[in-house]
Amino acid sequence: MWYIMDVENDAEIIVGFENDVIEEEYVSSLDNGKVLDILISEKIDIGNTFYIPTGRVHAIGAGTVLAEIQQTSDITYRIYDYDRVDVSTGVKRDLHTDLALKAIDYKDYDDYRTKYNLKINESSLLVHSPYFKTNIIQLNDNLAKDYLELDSFVIYICVEGQLTLKTKNNHVNLVKGETILVPASISNVELVSKNAKLTEVYMQLNNIFCSFKIFSKF
């Protein structure tokens, strides 16, 4: 899942195909250097959210800062690299064309953006997947959270403004771009802010592995 935190003018991401294609059409586009012609380039703005399930072709465009929340995986297939040359070797980086063929979802979907209803001072559903749940919280006052029944750690990513997270014995200040993990042993926290927005992420039971990243491409 991508949540767009900051953008420059006309920033874009690539996500999915313009139309349904078959494997042979995709390979032909790769061979002819025209794969970008069959992919969707989406203009983005702060707050846009995209769910990227397994198999969906995607790329981060220049001028973009985003928070990425995903199931942990050590597999990434590079299918196109803009003909760039690795400065350390003087050659182009390896592509994983053959490995990616059976993993790619070649279908076109109506809308790649995730729509959500942002409420004030409560957790608003953003993306709930089989592997993790992500909500968005817009704060304009103190908010007490009780996680006693959750049975998971909680990760907050501050995506706008700044806040103070208070527990019974401690407090931590967060500013935009910073992340904190609240262990499952802490069941009650208080979020204090007049202007912050943050993602709230926790695990589905039996899916305890997940990774959280802030990506910038300026």
mmCIF file of the C-alpha atoms, coordinates in Angstrom:
data_MODEL
# 
_entry.id   MODEL 
# 
loop_
_atom_site.group_PDB 
_atom_site.id 
_atom_site.type_symbol 
_atom_site.label_atom_id 
_atom_site.label_alt_id 
_atom_site.label_comp_id 
_atom_site.label_asym_id 
_atom_site.label_entity_id 
_atom_site.label_seq_id 
_atom_site.pdbx_PDB_ins_code 
_atom_site.Cartn_x 
_atom_site.Cartn_y 
_atom_site.Cartn_z 
_atom_site.occupancy 
_atom_site.B_iso_or_equiv 
_atom_site.pdbx_formal_charge 
_atom_site.auth_seq_id 
_atom_site.auth_comp_id 
_atom_site.auth_asym_id 
_atom_site.auth_atom_id 
_atom_site.pdbx_PDB_model_num 
ATOM 1   C CA . MET A 1 1   ? 0.000   0.000   0.000   1.00 0.00 ? 1   MET A CA 1 
ATOM 2   C CA . TRP A 1 2   ? 1.227   3.498   -0.845  1.00 0.00 ? 2   TRP A CA 1 
ATOM 3   C CA . TYR A 1 3   ? 0.143   6.669   0.942   1.00 0.00 ? 3   TYR A CA 1 
ATOM 4   C CA . ILE A 1 4   ? 1.380   9.827   -0.801  1.00 0.00 ? 4   ILE A CA 1 
ATOM 5   C CA . MET A 1 5   ? 2.983   12.189  1.722   1.00 0.00 ? 5   MET A CA 1 
ATOM 6   C CA . ASP A 1 6   ? 4.547   14.865  -0.473  1.00 0.00 ? 6   ASP A CA 1 
ATOM 7   C CA . VAL A 1 7   ? 4.811   15.665  -4.183  1.00 0.00 ? 7   VAL A CA 1 
ATOM 8   C CA . GLU A 1 8   ? 6.400   18.112  -6.559  1.00 0.00 ? 8   GLU A CA 1 
ATOM 9   C CA . ASN A 1 9   ? 4.388   19.620  -9.416  1.00 0.00 ? 9   ASN A CA 1 
ATOM 10  C CA . ASP A 1 10  ? 3.116   17.026  -11.907 1.00 0.00 ? 10  ASP A CA 1 
ATOM 11  C CA . ALA A 1 11  ? 4.511   14.086  -9.913  1.00 0.00 ? 11  ALA A CA 1 
ATOM 12  C CA . GLU A 1 12  ? 3.317   10.698  -11.148 1.00 0.00 ? 12  GLU A CA 1 
ATOM 13  C CA . ILE A 1 13  ? 3.445   7.036   -10.298 1.00 0.00 ? 13  ILE A CA 1 
ATOM 14  C CA . ILE A 1 14  ? 3.069   4.041   -12.590 1.00 0.00 ? 14  ILE A CA 1 
ATOM 15  C CA . VAL A 1 15  ? 0.464   1.503   -11.528 1.00 0.00 ? 15  VAL A CA 1 
ATOM 16  C CA . GLY A 1 16  ? -1.129  -1.219  -13.644 1.00 0.00 ? 16  GLY A CA 1 
ATOM 17  C CA . PHE A 1 17  ? -2.015  -1.502  -17.325 1.00 0.00 ? 17  PHE A CA 1 
ATOM 18  C CA . GLU A 1 18  ? -3.999  0.850   -19.556 1.00 0.00 ? 18  GLU A CA 1 
ATOM 19  C CA . ASN A 1 19  ? -5.895  -2.123  -21.033 1.00 0.00 ? 19  ASN A CA 1 
ATOM 20  C CA . ASP A 1 20  ? -5.989  -5.859  -20.578 1.00 0.00 ? 20  ASP A CA 1 
ATOM 21  C CA . VAL A 1 21  ? -2.976  -7.417  -22.279 1.00 0.00 ? 21  VAL A CA 1 
ATOM 22  C CA . ILE A 1 22  ? -1.763  -10.940 -22.833 1.00 0.00 ? 22  ILE A CA 1 
ATOM 23  C CA . GLU A 1 23  ? 1.721   -12.134 -22.039 1.00 0.00 ? 23  GLU A CA 1 
ATOM 24  C CA . GLU A 1 24  ? 2.819   -12.048 -25.678 1.00 0.00 ? 24  GLU A CA 1 
ATOM 25  C CA . GLU A 1 25  ? 1.767   -8.398  -26.072 1.00 0.00 ? 25  GLU A CA 1 
ATOM 26  C CA . TYR A 1 26  ? 3.623   -7.469  -22.911 1.00 0.00 ? 26  TYR A CA 1 
ATOM 27  C CA . VAL A 1 27  ? 6.833   -9.214  -24.041 1.00 0.00 ? 27  VAL A CA 1 
ATOM 28  C CA . SER A 1 28  ? 6.606   -7.534  -27.448 1.00 0.00 ? 28  SER A CA 1 
ATOM 29  C CA . SER A 1 29  ? 6.324   -4.121  -25.775 1.00 0.00 ? 29  SER A CA 1 
ATOM 30  C CA . LEU A 1 30  ? 9.383   -4.901  -23.660 1.00 0.00 ? 30  LEU A CA 1 
ATOM 31  C CA . ASP A 1 31  ? 11.400  -6.051  -26.663 1.00 0.00 ? 31  ASP A CA 1 
ATOM 32  C CA . ASN A 1 32  ? 10.500  -2.887  -28.596 1.00 0.00 ? 32  ASN A CA 1 
ATOM 33  C CA . GLY A 1 33  ? 11.241  -0.542  -25.706 1.00 0.00 ? 33  GLY A CA 1 
ATOM 34  C CA . LYS A 1 34  ? 7.581   0.538   -25.508 1.00 0.00 ? 34  LYS A CA 1 
ATOM 35  C CA . VAL A 1 35  ? 6.435   -1.006  -22.229 1.00 0.00 ? 35  VAL A CA 1 
ATOM 36  C CA . LEU A 1 36  ? 5.688   2.449   -20.772 1.00 0.00 ? 36  LEU A CA 1 
ATOM 37  C CA . ASP A 1 37  ? 3.099   2.922   -23.514 1.00 0.00 ? 37  ASP A CA 1 
ATOM 38  C CA . ILE A 1 38  ? 0.891   0.175   -22.098 1.00 0.00 ? 38  ILE A CA 1 
ATOM 39  C CA . LEU A 1 39  ? 1.195   1.157   -18.441 1.00 0.00 ? 39  LEU A CA 1 
ATOM 40  C CA . ILE A 1 40  ? -0.822  3.783   -16.535 1.00 0.00 ? 40  ILE A CA 1 
ATOM 41  C CA . SER A 1 41  ? 0.907   6.929   -15.295 1.00 0.00 ? 41  SER A CA 1 
ATOM 42  C CA . GLU A 1 42  ? -1.211  8.480   -12.556 1.00 0.00 ? 42  GLU A CA 1 
ATOM 43  C CA . LYS A 1 43  ? -0.821  12.101  -11.499 1.00 0.00 ? 43  LYS A CA 1 
ATOM 44  C CA . ILE A 1 44  ? -0.806  12.145  -7.713  1.00 0.00 ? 44  ILE A CA 1 
ATOM 45  C CA . ASP A 1 45  ? -1.460  14.485  -4.819  1.00 0.00 ? 45  ASP A CA 1 
ATOM 46  C CA . ILE A 1 46  ? -0.895  14.396  -1.079  1.00 0.00 ? 46  ILE A CA 1 
ATOM 47  C CA . GLY A 1 47  ? -3.257  11.939  0.589   1.00 0.00 ? 47  GLY A CA 1 
ATOM 48  C CA . ASN A 1 48  ? -3.753  9.729   -2.477  1.00 0.00 ? 48  ASN A CA 1 
ATOM 49  C CA . THR A 1 49  ? -3.636  6.046   -1.565  1.00 0.00 ? 49  THR A CA 1 
ATOM 50  C CA . PHE A 1 50  ? -2.939  3.042   -3.775  1.00 0.00 ? 50  PHE A CA 1 
ATOM 51  C CA . TYR A 1 51  ? -3.228  -0.617  -2.841  1.00 0.00 ? 51  TYR A CA 1 
ATOM 52  C CA . ILE A 1 52  ? -0.585  -2.623  -4.716  1.00 0.00 ? 52  ILE A CA 1 
ATOM 53  C CA . PRO A 1 53  ? -1.467  -6.331  -4.567  1.00 0.00 ? 53  PRO A CA 1 
ATOM 54  C CA . THR A 1 54  ? 0.934   -9.037  -5.658  1.00 0.00 ? 54  THR A CA 1 
ATOM 55  C CA . GLY A 1 55  ? 1.554   -8.960  -9.395  1.00 0.00 ? 55  GLY A CA 1 
ATOM 56  C CA . ARG A 1 56  ? 0.612   -5.347  -10.063 1.00 0.00 ? 56  ARG A CA 1 
ATOM 57  C CA . VAL A 1 57  ? 3.318   -3.494  -12.005 1.00 0.00 ? 57  VAL A CA 1 
ATOM 58  C CA . HIS A 1 58  ? 4.261   -0.277  -10.220 1.00 0.00 ? 58  HIS A CA 1 
ATOM 59  C CA . ALA A 1 59  ? 6.968   2.394   -10.065 1.00 0.00 ? 59  ALA A CA 1 
ATOM 60  C CA . ILE A 1 60  ? 7.552   5.605   -8.108  1.00 0.00 ? 60  ILE A CA 1 
ATOM 61  C CA . GLY A 1 61  ? 7.994   8.734   -10.211 1.00 0.00 ? 61  GLY A CA 1 
ATOM 62  C CA . ALA A 1 62  ? 10.343  11.631  -9.461  1.00 0.00 ? 62  ALA A CA 1 
ATOM 63  C CA . GLY A 1 63  ? 9.239   14.240  -6.939  1.00 0.00 ? 63  GLY A CA 1 
ATOM 64  C CA . THR A 1 64  ? 7.376   11.794  -4.712  1.00 0.00 ? 64  THR A CA 1 
ATOM 65  C CA . VAL A 1 65  ? 7.544   10.984  -0.993  1.00 0.00 ? 65  VAL A CA 1 
ATOM 66  C CA . LEU A 1 66  ? 5.337   8.113   0.130   1.00 0.00 ? 66  LEU A CA 1 
ATOM 67  C CA . ALA A 1 67  ? 4.818   5.700   2.979   1.00 0.00 ? 67  ALA A CA 1 
ATOM 68  C CA . GLU A 1 68  ? 4.782   2.058   1.893   1.00 0.00 ? 68  GLU A CA 1 
ATOM 69  C CA . ILE A 1 69  ? 3.189   -0.636  4.021   1.00 0.00 ? 69  ILE A CA 1 
ATOM 70  C CA . GLN A 1 70  ? 3.552   -4.182  2.821   1.00 0.00 ? 70  GLN A CA 1 
ATOM 71  C CA . GLN A 1 71  ? 3.768   -7.835  3.676   1.00 0.00 ? 71  GLN A CA 1 
ATOM 72  C CA . THR A 1 72  ? 7.437   -8.660  4.093   1.00 0.00 ? 72  THR A CA 1 
ATOM 73  C CA . SER A 1 73  ? 8.955   -10.075 0.918   1.00 0.00 ? 73  SER A CA 1 
ATOM 74  C CA . ASP A 1 74  ? 12.505  -10.451 -0.349  1.00 0.00 ? 74  ASP A CA 1 
ATOM 75  C CA . ILE A 1 75  ? 11.407  -10.772 -3.994  1.00 0.00 ? 75  ILE A CA 1 
ATOM 76  C CA . THR A 1 76  ? 11.359  -7.834  -6.402  1.00 0.00 ? 76  THR A CA 1 
ATOM 77  C CA . TYR A 1 77  ? 11.238  -8.335  -10.156 1.00 0.00 ? 77  TYR A CA 1 
ATOM 78  C CA . ARG A 1 78  ? 12.722  -5.465  -12.158 1.00 0.00 ? 78  ARG A CA 1 
ATOM 79  C CA . ILE A 1 79  ? 11.056  -5.439  -15.572 1.00 0.00 ? 79  ILE A CA 1 
ATOM 80  C CA . TYR A 1 80  ? 12.275  -2.085  -16.904 1.00 0.00 ? 80  TYR A CA 1 
ATOM 81  C CA . ASP A 1 81  ? 15.002  0.306   -15.790 1.00 0.00 ? 81  ASP A CA 1 
ATOM 82  C CA . TYR A 1 82  ? 14.677  3.306   -18.156 1.00 0.00 ? 82  TYR A CA 1 
ATOM 83  C CA . ASP A 1 83  ? 17.897  2.198   -19.881 1.00 0.00 ? 83  ASP A CA 1 
ATOM 84  C CA . ARG A 1 84  ? 19.915  3.533   -16.956 1.00 0.00 ? 84  ARG A CA 1 
ATOM 85  C CA . VAL A 1 85  ? 23.547  2.523   -16.471 1.00 0.00 ? 85  VAL A CA 1 
ATOM 86  C CA . ASP A 1 86  ? 24.930  1.536   -13.070 1.00 0.00 ? 86  ASP A CA 1 
ATOM 87  C CA . VAL A 1 87  ? 27.641  4.109   -12.335 1.00 0.00 ? 87  VAL A CA 1 
ATOM 88  C CA . SER A 1 88  ? 29.683  1.564   -10.372 1.00 0.00 ? 88  SER A CA 1 
ATOM 89  C CA . THR A 1 89  ? 29.846  -1.000  -13.209 1.00 0.00 ? 89  THR A CA 1 
ATOM 90  C CA . GLY A 1 90  ? 29.212  1.004   -16.370 1.00 0.00 ? 90  GLY A CA 1 
ATOM 91  C CA . VAL A 1 91  ? 26.550  -1.474  -17.514 1.00 0.00 ? 91  VAL A CA 1 
ATOM 92  C CA . LYS A 1 92  ? 22.785  -1.647  -17.274 1.00 0.00 ? 92  LYS A CA 1 
ATOM 93  C CA . ARG A 1 93  ? 21.284  -3.336  -14.250 1.00 0.00 ? 93  ARG A CA 1 
ATOM 94  C CA . ASP A 1 94  ? 19.913  -6.866  -14.618 1.00 0.00 ? 94  ASP A CA 1 
ATOM 95  C CA . LEU A 1 95  ? 16.238  -7.294  -15.440 1.00 0.00 ? 95  LEU A CA 1 
ATOM 96  C CA . HIS A 1 96  ? 14.062  -10.200 -14.332 1.00 0.00 ? 96  HIS A CA 1 
ATOM 97  C CA . THR A 1 97  ? 11.903  -10.503 -17.419 1.00 0.00 ? 97  THR A CA 1 
ATOM 98  C CA . ASP A 1 98  ? 11.424  -14.275 -17.476 1.00 0.00 ? 98  ASP A CA 1 
ATOM 99  C CA . LEU A 1 99  ? 10.847  -14.600 -13.741 1.00 0.00 ? 99  LEU A CA 1 
ATOM 100 C CA . ALA A 1 100 ? 8.211   -11.867 -13.789 1.00 0.00 ? 100 ALA A CA 1 
ATOM 101 C CA . LEU A 1 101 ? 6.100   -13.259 -16.632 1.00 0.00 ? 101 LEU A CA 1 
ATOM 102 C CA . LYS A 1 102 ? 4.020   -15.641 -14.521 1.00 0.00 ? 102 LYS A CA 1 
ATOM 103 C CA . ALA A 1 103 ? 3.771   -13.248 -11.573 1.00 0.00 ? 103 ALA A CA 1 
ATOM 104 C CA . ILE A 1 104 ? 2.337   -10.207 -13.378 1.00 0.00 ? 104 ILE A CA 1 
ATOM 105 C CA . ASP A 1 105 ? -1.357  -9.395  -13.305 1.00 0.00 ? 105 ASP A CA 1 
ATOM 106 C CA . TYR A 1 106 ? -2.076  -8.335  -16.899 1.00 0.00 ? 106 TYR A CA 1 
ATOM 107 C CA . LYS A 1 107 ? -5.625  -7.112  -16.265 1.00 0.00 ? 107 LYS A CA 1 
ATOM 108 C CA . ASP A 1 108 ? -6.810  -3.513  -16.421 1.00 0.00 ? 108 ASP A CA 1 
ATOM 109 C CA . TYR A 1 109 ? -8.850  -2.248  -13.468 1.00 0.00 ? 109 TYR A CA 1 
ATOM 110 C CA . ASP A 1 110 ? -11.309 0.651   -13.405 1.00 0.00 ? 110 ASP A CA 1 
ATOM 111 C CA . ASP A 1 111 ? -9.650  2.639   -10.634 1.00 0.00 ? 111 ASP A CA 1 
ATOM 112 C CA . TYR A 1 112 ? -6.319  2.089   -8.939  1.00 0.00 ? 112 TYR A CA 1 
ATOM 113 C CA . ARG A 1 113 ? -6.835  4.689   -6.209  1.00 0.00 ? 113 ARG A CA 1 
ATOM 114 C CA . THR A 1 114 ? -8.237  3.724   -2.842  1.00 0.00 ? 114 THR A CA 1 
ATOM 115 C CA . LYS A 1 115 ? -11.219 5.855   -1.837  1.00 0.00 ? 115 LYS A CA 1 
ATOM 116 C CA . TYR A 1 116 ? -11.656 6.591   1.848   1.00 0.00 ? 116 TYR A CA 1 
ATOM 117 C CA . ASN A 1 117 ? -13.794 8.746   4.110   1.00 0.00 ? 117 ASN A CA 1 
ATOM 118 C CA . LEU A 1 118 ? -11.587 10.822  6.403   1.00 0.00 ? 118 LEU A CA 1 
ATOM 119 C CA . LYS A 1 119 ? -13.199 11.468  9.785   1.00 0.00 ? 119 LYS A CA 1 
ATOM 120 C CA . ILE A 1 120 ? -11.827 13.720  12.502  1.00 0.00 ? 120 ILE A CA 1 
ATOM 121 C CA . ASN A 1 121 ? -10.355 12.299  15.702  1.00 0.00 ? 121 ASN A CA 1 
ATOM 122 C CA . GLU A 1 122 ? -11.086 8.667   14.940  1.00 0.00 ? 122 GLU A CA 1 
ATOM 123 C CA . SER A 1 123 ? -9.598  5.815   12.954  1.00 0.00 ? 123 SER A CA 1 
ATOM 124 C CA . SER A 1 124 ? -10.850 5.928   9.356   1.00 0.00 ? 124 SER A CA 1 
ATOM 125 C CA . LEU A 1 125 ? -10.472 2.783   7.257   1.00 0.00 ? 125 LEU A CA 1 
ATOM 126 C CA . LEU A 1 126 ? -7.805  3.127   4.596   1.00 0.00 ? 126 LEU A CA 1 
ATOM 127 C CA . VAL A 1 127 ? -6.744  -0.373  3.454   1.00 0.00 ? 127 VAL A CA 1 
ATOM 128 C CA . HIS A 1 128 ? -7.604  -3.645  5.174   1.00 0.00 ? 128 HIS A CA 1 
ATOM 129 C CA . SER A 1 129 ? -5.812  -6.490  3.418   1.00 0.00 ? 129 SER A CA 1 
ATOM 130 C CA . PRO A 1 130 ? -5.393  -10.184 4.314   1.00 0.00 ? 130 PRO A CA 1 
ATOM 131 C CA . TYR A 1 131 ? -1.959  -9.293  5.762   1.00 0.00 ? 131 TYR A CA 1 
ATOM 132 C CA . PHE A 1 132 ? -2.333  -5.940  7.513   1.00 0.00 ? 132 PHE A CA 1 
ATOM 133 C CA . LYS A 1 133 ? -4.874  -3.278  8.371   1.00 0.00 ? 133 LYS A CA 1 
ATOM 134 C CA . THR A 1 134 ? -4.198  0.413   7.809   1.00 0.00 ? 134 THR A CA 1 
ATOM 135 C CA . ASN A 1 135 ? -6.319  3.288   9.049   1.00 0.00 ? 135 ASN A CA 1 
ATOM 136 C CA . ILE A 1 136 ? -5.811  7.043   8.751   1.00 0.00 ? 136 ILE A CA 1 
ATOM 137 C CA . ILE A 1 137 ? -6.315  9.387   11.717  1.00 0.00 ? 137 ILE A CA 1 
ATOM 138 C CA . GLN A 1 138 ? -6.787  13.157  11.407  1.00 0.00 ? 138 GLN A CA 1 
ATOM 139 C CA . LEU A 1 139 ? -6.237  14.791  14.800  1.00 0.00 ? 139 LEU A CA 1 
ATOM 140 C CA . ASN A 1 140 ? -7.537  18.124  16.020  1.00 0.00 ? 140 ASN A CA 1 
ATOM 141 C CA . ASP A 1 141 ? -7.634  17.184  19.698  1.00 0.00 ? 141 ASP A CA 1 
ATOM 142 C CA . ASN A 1 142 ? -6.429  14.534  22.128  1.00 0.00 ? 142 ASN A CA 1 
ATOM 143 C CA . LEU A 1 143 ? -7.425  10.967  21.208  1.00 0.00 ? 143 LEU A CA 1 
ATOM 144 C CA . ALA A 1 144 ? -7.257  7.968   23.558  1.00 0.00 ? 144 ALA A CA 1 
ATOM 145 C CA . LYS A 1 145 ? -6.755  4.556   21.927  1.00 0.00 ? 145 LYS A CA 1 
ATOM 146 C CA . ASP A 1 146 ? -7.416  1.211   23.626  1.00 0.00 ? 146 ASP A CA 1 
ATOM 147 C CA . TYR A 1 147 ? -5.732  -1.802  21.980  1.00 0.00 ? 147 TYR A CA 1 
ATOM 148 C CA . LEU A 1 148 ? -6.432  -4.355  24.707  1.00 0.00 ? 148 LEU A CA 1 
ATOM 149 C CA . GLU A 1 149 ? -8.413  -6.640  22.371  1.00 0.00 ? 149 GLU A CA 1 
ATOM 150 C CA . LEU A 1 150 ? -6.171  -6.200  19.333  1.00 0.00 ? 150 LEU A CA 1 
ATOM 151 C CA . ASP A 1 151 ? -3.432  -8.796  20.017  1.00 0.00 ? 151 ASP A CA 1 
ATOM 152 C CA . SER A 1 152 ? -0.950  -6.990  17.747  1.00 0.00 ? 152 SER A CA 1 
ATOM 153 C CA . PHE A 1 153 ? 1.677   -4.306  17.854  1.00 0.00 ? 153 PHE A CA 1 
ATOM 154 C CA . VAL A 1 154 ? 0.627   -0.984  16.303  1.00 0.00 ? 154 VAL A CA 1 
ATOM 155 C CA . ILE A 1 155 ? 2.755   1.172   14.048  1.00 0.00 ? 155 ILE A CA 1 
ATOM 156 C CA . TYR A 1 156 ? 2.092   4.875   13.597  1.00 0.00 ? 156 TYR A CA 1 
ATOM 157 C CA . ILE A 1 157 ? 3.563   6.828   10.695  1.00 0.00 ? 157 ILE A CA 1 
ATOM 158 C CA . CYS A 1 158 ? 3.217   10.600  10.988  1.00 0.00 ? 158 CYS A CA 1 
ATOM 159 C CA . VAL A 1 159 ? 2.294   11.741  7.472   1.00 0.00 ? 159 VAL A CA 1 
ATOM 160 C CA . GLU A 1 160 ? 1.417   15.349  8.292   1.00 0.00 ? 160 GLU A CA 1 
ATOM 161 C CA . GLY A 1 161 ? 2.102   17.823  11.120  1.00 0.00 ? 161 GLY A CA 1 
ATOM 162 C CA . GLN A 1 162 ? 3.435   16.681  14.485  1.00 0.00 ? 162 GLN A CA 1 
ATOM 163 C CA . LEU A 1 163 ? 2.104   14.951  17.573  1.00 0.00 ? 163 LEU A CA 1 
ATOM 164 C CA . THR A 1 164 ? 2.955   13.550  20.972  1.00 0.00 ? 164 THR A CA 1 
ATOM 165 C CA . LEU A 1 165 ? 2.233   9.910   21.763  1.00 0.00 ? 165 LEU A CA 1 
ATOM 166 C CA . LYS A 1 166 ? 1.725   9.312   25.469  1.00 0.00 ? 166 LYS A CA 1 
ATOM 167 C CA . THR A 1 167 ? 1.704   6.049   27.381  1.00 0.00 ? 167 THR A CA 1 
ATOM 168 C CA . LYS A 1 168 ? 1.354   5.443   31.102  1.00 0.00 ? 168 LYS A CA 1 
ATOM 169 C CA . ASN A 1 169 ? 5.088   5.836   31.703  1.00 0.00 ? 169 ASN A CA 1 
ATOM 170 C CA . ASN A 1 170 ? 6.471   7.739   28.748  1.00 0.00 ? 170 ASN A CA 1 
ATOM 171 C CA . HIS A 1 171 ? 5.844   10.082  25.849  1.00 0.00 ? 171 HIS A CA 1 
ATOM 172 C CA . VAL A 1 172 ? 7.384   10.394  22.378  1.00 0.00 ? 172 VAL A CA 1 
ATOM 173 C CA . ASN A 1 173 ? 7.215   13.311  19.940  1.00 0.00 ? 173 ASN A CA 1 
ATOM 174 C CA . LEU A 1 174 ? 6.745   12.560  16.234  1.00 0.00 ? 174 LEU A CA 1 
ATOM 175 C CA . VAL A 1 175 ? 7.047   14.835  13.214  1.00 0.00 ? 175 VAL A CA 1 
ATOM 176 C CA . LYS A 1 176 ? 6.164   14.219  9.584   1.00 0.00 ? 176 LYS A CA 1 
ATOM 177 C CA . GLY A 1 177 ? 8.069   11.236  8.193   1.00 0.00 ? 177 GLY A CA 1 
ATOM 178 C CA . GLU A 1 178 ? 8.778   9.614   11.560  1.00 0.00 ? 178 GLU A CA 1 
ATOM 179 C CA . THR A 1 179 ? 7.496   6.190   12.620  1.00 0.00 ? 179 THR A CA 1 
ATOM 180 C CA . ILE A 1 180 ? 6.975   4.523   15.982  1.00 0.00 ? 180 ILE A CA 1 
ATOM 181 C CA . LEU A 1 181 ? 6.124   0.945   16.905  1.00 0.00 ? 181 LEU A CA 1 
ATOM 182 C CA . VAL A 1 182 ? 3.897   0.463   19.938  1.00 0.00 ? 182 VAL A CA 1 
ATOM 183 C CA . PRO A 1 183 ? 4.415   -3.090  21.249  1.00 0.00 ? 183 PRO A CA 1 
ATOM 184 C CA . ALA A 1 184 ? 1.448   -5.344  21.945  1.00 0.00 ? 184 ALA A CA 1 
ATOM 185 C CA . SER A 1 185 ? 2.268   -5.138  25.658  1.00 0.00 ? 185 SER A CA 1 
ATOM 186 C CA . ILE A 1 186 ? 1.098   -1.497  25.662  1.00 0.00 ? 186 ILE A CA 1 
ATOM 187 C CA . SER A 1 187 ? -2.673  -1.473  25.352  1.00 0.00 ? 187 SER A CA 1 
ATOM 188 C CA . ASN A 1 188 ? -3.466  2.211   25.947  1.00 0.00 ? 188 ASN A CA 1 
ATOM 189 C CA . VAL A 1 189 ? -1.994  5.288   24.300  1.00 0.00 ? 189 VAL A CA 1 
ATOM 190 C CA . GLU A 1 190 ? -3.026  8.927   23.946  1.00 0.00 ? 190 GLU A CA 1 
ATOM 191 C CA . LEU A 1 191 ? -2.397  10.923  20.775  1.00 0.00 ? 191 LEU A CA 1 
ATOM 192 C CA . VAL A 1 192 ? -2.014  14.654  21.345  1.00 0.00 ? 192 VAL A CA 1 
ATOM 193 C CA . SER A 1 193 ? -2.083  17.102  18.445  1.00 0.00 ? 193 SER A CA 1 
ATOM 194 C CA . LYS A 1 194 ? -4.030  19.907  16.808  1.00 0.00 ? 194 LYS A CA 1 
ATOM 195 C CA . ASN A 1 195 ? -2.805  19.361  13.268  1.00 0.00 ? 195 ASN A CA 1 
ATOM 196 C CA . ALA A 1 196 ? -1.358  15.879  12.767  1.00 0.00 ? 196 ALA A CA 1 
ATOM 197 C CA . LYS A 1 197 ? -2.377  13.139  10.399  1.00 0.00 ? 197 LYS A CA 1 
ATOM 198 C CA . LEU A 1 198 ? -1.022  9.629   10.852  1.00 0.00 ? 198 LEU A CA 1 
ATOM 199 C CA . THR A 1 199 ? -1.468  6.115   9.594   1.00 0.00 ? 199 THR A CA 1 
ATOM 200 C CA . GLU A 1 200 ? -2.343  3.409   12.107  1.00 0.00 ? 200 GLU A CA 1 
ATOM 201 C CA . VAL A 1 201 ? -1.152  -0.042  11.090  1.00 0.00 ? 201 VAL A CA 1 
ATOM 202 C CA . TYR A 1 202 ? -1.572  -3.404  12.758  1.00 0.00 ? 202 TYR A CA 1 
ATOM 203 C CA . MET A 1 203 ? -1.421  -7.049  11.803  1.00 0.00 ? 203 MET A CA 1 
ATOM 204 C CA . GLN A 1 204 ? -3.967  -9.627  10.961  1.00 0.00 ? 204 GLN A CA 1 
ATOM 205 C CA . LEU A 1 205 ? -3.684  -12.619 13.280  1.00 0.00 ? 205 LEU A CA 1 
ATOM 206 C CA . ASN A 1 206 ? -1.183  -15.204 11.933  1.00 0.00 ? 206 ASN A CA 1 
ATOM 207 C CA . ASN A 1 207 ? 0.385   -12.596 9.629   1.00 0.00 ? 207 ASN A CA 1 
ATOM 208 C CA . ILE A 1 208 ? 2.963   -11.057 11.920  1.00 0.00 ? 208 ILE A CA 1 
ATOM 209 C CA . PHE A 1 209 ? 5.557   -10.121 9.329   1.00 0.00 ? 209 PHE A CA 1 
ATOM 210 C CA . CYS A 1 210 ? 5.211   -6.772  7.627   1.00 0.00 ? 210 CYS A CA 1 
ATOM 211 C CA . SER A 1 211 ? 7.512   -3.972  6.523   1.00 0.00 ? 211 SER A CA 1 
ATOM 212 C CA . PHE A 1 212 ? 7.090   -0.216  6.714   1.00 0.00 ? 212 PHE A CA 1 
ATOM 213 C CA . LYS A 1 213 ? 9.073   2.255   4.617   1.00 0.00 ? 213 LYS A CA 1 
ATOM 214 C CA . ILE A 1 214 ? 9.210   5.900   3.693   1.00 0.00 ? 214 ILE A CA 1 
ATOM 215 C CA . PHE A 1 215 ? 10.201  6.315   0.040   1.00 0.00 ? 215 PHE A CA 1 
ATOM 216 C CA . SER A 1 216 ? 11.397  9.555   -1.502  1.00 0.00 ? 216 SER A CA 1 
ATOM 217 C CA . LYS A 1 217 ? 12.171  10.035  -5.164  1.00 0.00 ? 217 LYS A CA 1 
ATOM 218 C CA . PHE A 1 218 ? 13.225  13.624  -5.753  1.00 0.00 ? 218 PHE A CA 1 
# 
